[in-house]
C-alpha cells in the first residue's frame, strides 16, 4: 500500500489471532483518528492481545460515517467495543476555515475592545503585507456588562442579572448560536461569570454558553478572551458532532465508553469534551507524540523529535524523557497572525505540507508546495480518481520512492503515468524543465518546509536538533524522514511499528488526564510553603473528583506538579516541574534550582543570584489505561531472510546521479537484528521507508526500524 492509500485490516503477529466480527462480549479497545485526508483506526483485542489496523478516506461531509466505515473496515461490531478513543481535526479546521457558529461575547464594561486590540505587537516588522489577527467575533456582537471584580476579590460593581437577561433577548433577536462570558479577574474570582452563564443558559435553551474560568484560570485578559471566544465559536459544531457520534454508536449497540483525545496528550470523557471543545485542537497529533514518547522509552532514547507527515499537513513536537513538551503560548494559525489560545496543549508545530500538498508556480515563475491539498477525493493524480494536480506524492511516485507494484493489503494501484503527466503538464512544461528534475525540486522544497517546522520546536526553543532522534510516522513520514533528518543534521531516524496509523495507535497508549492551572502571584522567597502546598492539594482534590466521576470504578490517580516561574522584573515565565515530595522549607531551594536550570536550558543563560517569582501553579492528574503489549520479533541474523526481498525498483535520489536500482523489502518479513544498508526500500501497507545511500537500518526487537545516517555531519552523539 502506498502512503495515504486506503487499507484493509492488518493483523501483526502476536500471541493470538485477530479475527474480526466478534460480538460475544465487550473486549475491544478502539482508537479512531480523523485527519484532513484519511481516517485511521486501530483496535486492540483484550482477549487475543492482537492489533488490527486500517485506513480509509475521510468523509468530509459525514465525519461520523467515516468513523463507522473505519470500524467496519476492521470488521468490528459495535457491541464488542468496550472503549473508543477518538481524535479529530474538526475543531482546528473549523477555526482556520472560519466556519464556526455565530458567536457573541459578554465582557466587563470598559473592556469591549480587548479581543480586537490584542497585544499591539508586530512580530514581522518588515513585512509590508502583515495583517494582525482577525477576531472570530465581530465587534457589534461584543456586549459590555456593568460588573466589576477587583484583583483582590472585592466586588466593586455587583452583577445585575436583569441586565444579562436583556442581553440574552438581544442575542436571540440577532440569531446568535453561541456565547462566551469573560469578566475581569474571573481567573481567580469566577462567581460573576458563573451567574451570568447560568442566566444565559436559562434564557437561551439549546444555545452553547461557555465562561472563561471553565477553560483557563490564568491571568492575561486578551489570551483568556481569545480562548473563550474560540471555544464558543466551535462549541456548537463540536458538541453537535460528539452528540451525533454517541447517538450513532449507541444505535449500533455499543455500550462501552467514548473518550476524547485531548491536545494535552491525555484522554477525557465525552461530557468534559463538550464543555472544553478546544482540547480537541491537536487531538490527533497529540496521539502520535504520546506514542513517540513510549517508543523512546522502549529504545532508551531521551531526546526525540516526533515527526508526523500525513496527506494534508506535517507536524513536529519535541519529546524529552518520554514526555512531549507543552506549549507555553499557542497560536492558531501561527504566532505572526494567529489567534492566541491558553489551554494545556502540546508544543506541536503544524505546516501545510503533506503527501497531497499541491505544487504550483507563482507569477514570477517560482515553484511552491502547499498549503492547499488535493485531499482524499480526488487526491493526487497517481490515485487515478480524477485528480490532475501535481502533488508531493506524485513526485515521489515519479522518482520511484513510492512504487506501483501490488502490495499485500493494498486496495489502490497507483498510476505512475498519471503522476508524470500531472507534473509535466502543470509544472515542468510551464517552467521548461525536465519532469524528473521538477519532481526532485518539489520534494526538496517540501523537505525544507518540514525541516523548518522541526526547527520551530528545536532551535527556536534553544535546542540543538543534532542532539535528537527523529521518530517518523504518518503515511508520508517514513518516505521523507531521512531527507528531513539530513537537512537538520539529525544523526538517527526511527520508523516505529505501524507508522501509517501511529497517531491512532498512540491514542490507545494514552492515559486519562485532567490538567488544572491557577494563577498565583508571589515571590518565591516570601511565599509560605505550607500555603503553596495547600493550593496544590486543592487542585488535586478537584482533579481527583473529576477523574472519579469519569471512571466506572476505583482508580489510582497520579499527580504531577509544575509551576510557572520568572525572575523578578521579567514579563514571561518558564514552566518548571516541582520536585516531588511535600513542599516544606527545604523544597524552596530545590524549586529555585530547578527554575534556574530550566531558564538556562530555554534561553542559554540564567541568574541564580536573582530572586524568582511564582506566576501560576499547574497540576496534571492521570489515571493509567490498559496498554496493548506488543510481541517481540523473532531473532535473526544480520542478513534479512530471503522471503523479505520482494524485488527491486529504480529510484532517483538526485537528478545529477540518475536512477539507482534499490532492493525492496517486505517489512513484516524482517527479523530482529536484520541490517539493511541503503539504498533500499522497506515496504508495508500504507507507506514505504526510503533508505538512501549512506544510511543503514537495524531492525529493533520491538519491530522499529532504526536508521543511522552514516555521513550525517554535525551529529553530537
Secondary structure as UniProt FT lines:
FT   TURN            3..4
FT   STRAND          7..11
FT   STRAND          28..34
FT   STRAND          38..45
FT   TURN            46..49
FT   STRAND          50..57
FT   TURN            60..61
FT   HELIX           63..73
FT   TURN            74..75
FT   HELIX           78..80
FT   STRAND          81..88
FT   HELIX           90..96
FT   TURN            97..98
FT   STRAND          103..108
FT   TURN            109..110
FT   TURN            112..113
FT   HELIX           114..117
FT   TURN            118..119
FT   TURN            125..126
FT   TURN            128..129
FT   HELIX           139..141
FT   STRAND          142..145
FT   STRAND          148..149
FT   TURN            151..152
FT   STRAND          155..157
FT   HELIX           161..173
FT   TURN            174..175
FT   STRAND          178..182
FT   TURN            184..188
FT   HELIX           191..203
FT   TURN            205..206
FT   STRAND          208..211
FT   HELIX           212..214
FT   HELIX           221..251
FT   TURN            252..253
FT   STRAND          257..261
FT   TURN            263..264
FT   STRAND          267..269
FT   HELIX           270..275
FT   HELIX           277..280
FT   TURN            281..282
FT   HELIX           283..299
FT   STRAND          303..309
FT   STRAND          314..320
FT   TURN            321..322
FT   STRAND          323..324
FT   STRAND          330..332
FT   TURN            335..337
FT   STRAND          339..341
FT   STRAND          348..351
FT   TURN            355..356
FT   STRAND          357..361
FT   TURN            363..364
FT   STRAND          367..373
FT   TURN            375..378
FT   HELIX           381..383
FT   HELIX           392..399
FT   TURN            408..409
FT   HELIX           416..423
FT   HELIX           424..428
FT   HELIX           429..431
FT   HELIX           435..457
FT   HELIX           459..461
FT   HELIX           465..467
FT   STRAND          469..473
FT   TURN            475..476
FT   HELIX           477..488
FT   STRAND          492..495
FT   TURN            497..498
FT   HELIX           499..501
FT   HELIX           502..509
FT   STRAND          512..523
FT   TURN            524..526
FT   HELIX           529..550
FT   STRAND          557..567
FT   TURN            568..569
FT   STRAND          574..577
FT   HELIX           585..603
FT   TURN            608..609
FT   STRAND          612..623
FT   HELIX           642..644
FT   STRAND          645..654
FT   TURN            655..657
FT   STRAND          658..666
FT   HELIX           667..669
FT   STRAND          675..677
FT   STRAND          680..684
FT   TURN            685..686
FT   STRAND          687..691
FT   TURN            693..694
FT   STRAND          695..699
FT   TURN            701..702
FT   STRAND          705..709
FT   TURN            710..711
FT   TURN            713..714
//
